[in-house]
Amino acid sequence: MKRIFISDCEGPISKNDDAFEATAHFVPNGDKLFTIISRYDDVLAEVLKRPSYKAGDTLKLVLPFLKAYDVTDQKMCKFAKENLVLIPSIKHTLRHVQHLAPSFIISTSYEHYLKALCQAVNFPFQNTYCTRLSLDKYTVAEKEKTQVKQMAREIAQMPEFEITTETKSLKEFSQEAQTAIRRLDDIFWNEIAGMRVGRIYSEVNPIGGSGKAEAIKDVVQKLAARLQDVMYVGDSITDEEAFKLVRKNGGLTVSFNGNQYAVRNAEIAALSENSLVTAIIADAFVRFGKPEALSLVKHWSRRALEESSVNKALLDRFFSLYPSDLPKVKITTSENIEALAKESSEFRNHVRGEDIGRLG
């Protein structure tokens, strides 16, 4: 039996949304630009369910704008390294789980960011799956730069349309939002796609949505393991397909400060400012199996933890951080899932900041 620990990166491991932060830094009004494109990503992936489009492709759509403002691979690497913000205790958590089981990171993030993070936490980059990208490979003519910059200004002025669990079709959006979505369709799939820089859309493949599920399958195949022996930790819409794959096949799924998409697809919802919660659940799962991990969460309390077989040194470290009230960790049920999704989303905003927390 070979159990495996797999985690998303941004959220469970770091507080960053590197692509958002980089776009905000390098592109005028880039924060608004990225937010609108992220909402559009949610529409295509969750509402319209457009064929060949997957959650997380925002990271592909923003690239022409970065290129138009002369962003290079070197600039991306430098920015990632200088702006890295880790979840507290994550170095200890990753070190602990790596001693327990083969461990992997599957992230939609650009490889520039993953390399910076792996160096900071001493995690092997070869055990990661991420969005491979060489910005320097692409060139943008001055005429295209001018056009793309104008599109960036136009997008940044669009309304921030909202999506709820009840939104099932384009007609359920306001007329203003429908106009914006149709214009975004034209910008990305006609105007930019028709430019020389548009080849970036066919050549860059963000690891999100189904891409994360395929990465999990690849890990399992390479290790000659089983999906039921996987513990997967995620926090957003890009983890939805990974959660569904692991959960359907009997593995363990954990939302760590997840938004509504994560909580509704995970078996466990953890709300914590510190990553040791992940280490404790992983310790129980890897050493004793899924029933033991679920039982521990079901009876989550200081007494239950003390009476468990979880590594004592790990528990001592955890209790020193939380001498009284423990972080909230719950098994999701049909009765509590809506309340948990709302509370977790709000807690996510608290931990990562509202601008990042509100992204899909």
C-alpha positions in Angstrom: 0.0 0.0 0.0 1.4 3.4 -1.1 -0.5 6.4 0.1 0.2 9.7 -1.7 -0.1 13.3 -0.5 -1.0 15.9 -3.2 -1.7 19.6 -2.7 -2.6 22.6 -4.7 -0.2 25.5 -4.1 -1.8 28.9 -3.9 -4.1 28.7 -0.9 -3.1 25.6 1.0 0.7 26.4 0.7 1.0 30.1 0.0 -1.2 33.2 0.4 -0.4 34.5 -3.1 -2.2 34.5 -6.3 0.9 35.1 -8.3 -0.7 35.7 -11.7 -3.1 38.2 -10.2 -0.4 40.0 -8.3 2.0 40.0 -11.3 -0.7 41.4 -13.6 -1.6 44.0 -11.0 2.1 45.0 -10.8 3.1 45.1 -14.4 -0.1 46.2 -16.2 -1.9 49.5 -15.5 -5.2 48.7 -13.7 -4.0 45.0 -13.9 -5.9 44.1 -10.7 -9.2 45.0 -12.3 -8.2 43.5 -15.6 -7.3 40.2 -14.0 -10.5 40.1 -11.9 -12.7 40.6 -14.9 -10.9 37.9 -16.8 -11.2 35.6 -13.8 -15.0 36.1 -13.7 -15.1 35.4 -17.4 -13.1 32.2 -16.7 -15.8 31.2 -14.2 -18.5 31.9 -16.8 -16.9 29.7 -19.4 -16.0 26.9 -17.1 -19.0 26.7 -14.8 -21.9 28.3 -16.5 -21.5 27.8 -20.2 -19.2 24.8 -19.8 -17.6 25.6 -23.1 -15.9 22.6 -24.7 -12.1 22.7 -24.7 -12.1 25.4 -22.0 -11.1 24.6 -18.4 -11.1 26.4 -15.2 -7.8 28.2 -14.7 -7.3 29.2 -18.3 -7.2 32.8 -17.0 -3.5 32.3 -16.8 -3.4 31.9 -20.5 -5.7 34.7 -21.3 -3.7 37.3 -19.5 -0.4 36.5 -21.2 -0.7 38.8 -24.2 -1.2 41.7 -21.8 1.9 40.9 -19.9 3.8 40.6 -23.2 2.4 44.0 -24.3 4.0 45.6 -21.2 7.3 44.0 -21.9 7.2 41.4 -19.0 10.0 38.8 -19.3 10.8 35.5 -17.7 13.4 37.2 -15.6 11.0 39.8 -14.4 8.4 37.1 -13.5 11.0 35.0 -11.6 12.2 38.1 -9.7 8.7 39.2 -8.8 7.7 35.7 -7.6 10.7 35.4 -5.4 10.3 38.9 -3.9 6.6 38.6 -3.2 6.3 35.1 -1.9 4.0 34.8 1.2 3.7 31.4 2.8 1.0 29.9 5.0 2.5 29.7 8.5 4.2 26.4 9.4 4.1 25.2 5.8 7.8 24.3 5.8 7.2 22.0 8.8 4.0 20.6 7.2 5.6 19.8 3.9 8.7 18.3 5.6 6.4 16.1 7.8 4.3 14.8 4.9 7.4 14.2 2.7 8.7 11.8 5.5 5.3 10.1 5.5 4.6 9.6 1.8 5.4 10.5 -1.8 4.3 14.2 -2.0 3.4 16.3 -4.9 2.2 19.8 -5.7 -0.2 20.3 -8.6 -0.7 24.0 -9.3 -2.2 26.2 -12.0 0.6 28.7 -11.2 3.3 29.6 -13.7 6.5 27.7 -13.4 8.4 30.9 -12.4 6.3 31.0 -9.2 6.6 27.3 -8.5 10.4 27.4 -8.8 10.6 30.3 -6.3 8.2 28.5 -3.9 10.0 25.1 -4.1 13.3 26.8 -3.4 11.8 28.6 -0.4 10.3 25.5 1.2 12.9 23.0 0.1 10.4 21.0 -2.0 11.6 19.1 -5.1 10.5 20.9 -8.2 10.5 17.6 -10.1 7.5 16.6 -7.9 5.4 19.5 -9.2 2.9 20.0 -12.0 2.3 23.6 -13.1 1.8 25.9 -16.1 5.0 25.6 -18.1 5.7 28.9 -19.8 8.5 30.8 -21.5 7.4 34.4 -22.0 10.6 35.2 -23.9 9.6 32.7 -26.6 7.0 35.1 -27.9 7.3 38.5 -29.6 4.8 41.3 -30.0 5.0 43.8 -32.8 4.5 47.5 -31.8 1.2 47.7 -33.6 0.0 44.6 -31.7 1.2 46.1 -28.4 -0.8 49.2 -29.0 -3.9 47.2 -29.8 -3.5 44.8 -26.8 -3.0 47.7 -24.4 -6.2 49.3 -25.7 -8.0 46.0 -25.0 -6.6 45.9 -21.5 -8.0 49.4 -20.8 -11.4 48.4 -22.2 -11.6 45.2 -20.1 -10.6 47.0 -16.9 -13.6 49.3 -17.4 -16.1 46.4 -17.7 -18.5 45.5 -14.8 -17.5 42.8 -12.3 -20.4 40.4 -13.0 -21.1 37.9 -10.2 -21.9 34.2 -10.4 -24.0 32.2 -8.0 -24.7 28.5 -7.7 -28.1 29.2 -9.3 -26.5 30.8 -12.4 -27.0 28.3 -15.2 -27.1 30.3 -18.5 -25.9 33.5 -20.0 -29.4 35.0 -20.0 -29.5 35.0 -16.2 -26.8 37.7 -16.2 -27.7 41.4 -16.4 -27.9 42.9 -19.9 -24.7 44.8 -19.1 -22.9 41.6 -18.0 -24.1 39.8 -21.1 -22.7 42.6 -23.3 -19.4 42.4 -21.5 -19.1 38.6 -21.8 -19.9 38.7 -25.6 -17.3 41.4 -26.0 -14.7 39.3 -24.1 -15.5 36.4 -26.4 -14.7 38.7 -29.4 -11.5 40.1 -27.8 -10.0 36.7 -26.9 -11.2 34.3 -29.5 -11.2 36.6 -32.6 -9.0 39.7 -32.1 -6.1 38.4 -30.0 -6.4 34.9 -31.4 -5.9 36.4 -34.9 -2.7 38.2 -33.9 0.8 36.8 -34.0 0.9 36.8 -30.2 -2.3 34.8 -30.3 -0.4 31.6 -30.8 0.3 31.7 -27.0 -3.3 30.5 -26.6 -2.7 27.3 -28.4 0.8 26.7 -27.0 0.4 27.4 -23.3 -1.7 24.9 -21.3 -2.5 26.0 -17.7 -2.8 23.1 -15.3 -6.3 23.7 -14.0 -9.6 21.9 -14.0 -9.3 18.7 -15.9 -5.6 19.3 -16.1 -5.2 18.8 -12.4 -7.2 15.6 -12.5 -5.0 14.3 -15.3 -1.9 15.2 -13.3 -3.2 13.1 -10.4 -3.7 10.2 -12.7 -0.2 10.6 -13.9 1.2 10.5 -10.4 -0.8 7.4 -9.5 0.3 5.6 -12.7 4.0 6.5 -12.2 3.9 5.2 -8.6 1.8 2.1 -9.4 -0.6 3.3 -6.7 -4.4 3.6 -6.5 -6.6 6.7 -6.5 -8.2 5.6 -3.3 -4.8 6.1 -1.6 -4.6 9.7 -2.6 -5.2 12.7 -0.2 -5.8 15.8 -2.2 -5.9 19.4 -0.7 -7.3 22.3 -2.7 -9.1 25.5 -2.3 -10.7 26.8 -5.6 -12.6 26.2 -8.8 -9.4 24.9 -10.4 -9.5 22.0 -7.9 -13.0 20.9 -8.7 -12.2 18.2 -11.2 -9.4 16.9 -9.0 -11.7 16.7 -6.0 -14.3 14.8 -8.0 -11.8 12.3 -9.3 -10.2 11.5 -6.0 -13.5 11.4 -4.1 -15.2 9.2 -6.6 -12.4 6.7 -6.4 -12.3 6.6 -2.6 -9.5 8.9 -1.8 -9.6 11.8 0.7 -10.4 15.3 -0.3 -9.7 18.4 1.9 -10.7 22.0 1.3 -8.2 24.3 3.0 -9.8 27.8 3.3 -11.7 27.0 0.2 -14.2 29.0 -1.7 -17.7 27.6 -2.6 -16.4 25.4 -5.4 -13.9 23.7 -3.2 -16.1 23.2 -0.1 -18.9 21.7 -2.2 -16.6 19.1 -3.7 -14.5 18.1 -0.7 -15.2 15.7 2.2 -13.4 17.8 4.8 -13.4 21.6 5.1 -10.6 23.2 7.1 -10.6 26.8 8.1 -7.2 27.7 9.5 -4.5 30.4 9.3 -1.9 27.7 10.0 -1.0 24.7 7.8 -0.4 22.2 10.6 -4.1 21.2 10.3 -3.1 19.7 6.9 -0.2 17.8 8.5 -2.4 16.3 11.2 -5.1 15.1 8.7 -2.3 13.8 6.4 -0.6 12.0 9.3 -3.8 10.2 10.2 -4.6 9.3 6.5 -1.2 8.1 5.5 -0.4 6.1 8.6 -3.9 4.7 9.4 -6.2 5.2 6.4 -9.2 7.3 5.4 -11.6 6.0 8.0 -9.2 7.0 10.8 -8.7 10.5 9.2 -12.5 11.0 8.9 -13.1 9.7 12.5 -10.5 12.2 13.8 -12.2 15.1 12.0 -15.7 13.9 13.1 -14.6 14.1 16.7 -12.4 17.1 16.2 -11.3 18.4 19.6 -8.3 18.6 21.8 -9.3 15.5 23.6 -9.8 13.5 20.4 -6.4 14.6 19.1 -4.7 13.7 22.3 -6.2 10.2 22.3 -5.4 9.7 18.6 -2.3 8.0 17.2 -1.2 11.1 15.4 2.5 11.9 15.7 2.9 13.4 19.2 5.6 15.9 18.3 3.3 17.2 15.6 0.4 17.5 18.1 2.6 19.3 20.7 3.6 21.8 18.1 -0.1 22.3 17.1 -1.3 22.6 20.7 1.4 25.2 21.4 -0.1 27.3 18.7 -3.7 26.6 19.8 -3.7 26.2 23.6 -7.5 26.7 23.7 -9.7 27.1 20.6 -8.7 24.9 17.7 -9.2 25.9 14.0 -12.5 24.7 12.6 -12.3 21.4 10.7 -15.6 19.7 9.6 -16.8 16.9 7.5 -19.1 18.3 4.9 -22.7 17.1 4.8 -25.8 18.1 2.9 -27.0 19.8 6.1 -23.9 22.0 6.7 -22.4 22.5 3.3 -24.0 25.8 2.4 -23.1 27.4 5.8 -19.6 25.9 5.6 -19.1 27.2 2.0 -20.1 30.7 3.1 -18.0 30.7 6.3 -15.0 29.2 4.5 -15.2 31.8 1.7 -15.3 34.6 4.3 -12.4 33.1 6.2 -10.5 32.7 2.9 -10.9 36.4 2.3 -9.5 37.1 5.8 -6.4 35.0 5.3 -5.5 35.9 1.7 -7.1 39.3 1.4 -10.4 40.1 -0.3 -9.0 40.9 -3.8 -7.4 37.4 -4.0 -10.0 35.6 -1.9 -12.8 36.6 -4.2 -11.1 35.1 -7.3 -12.5 31.7 -8.5 
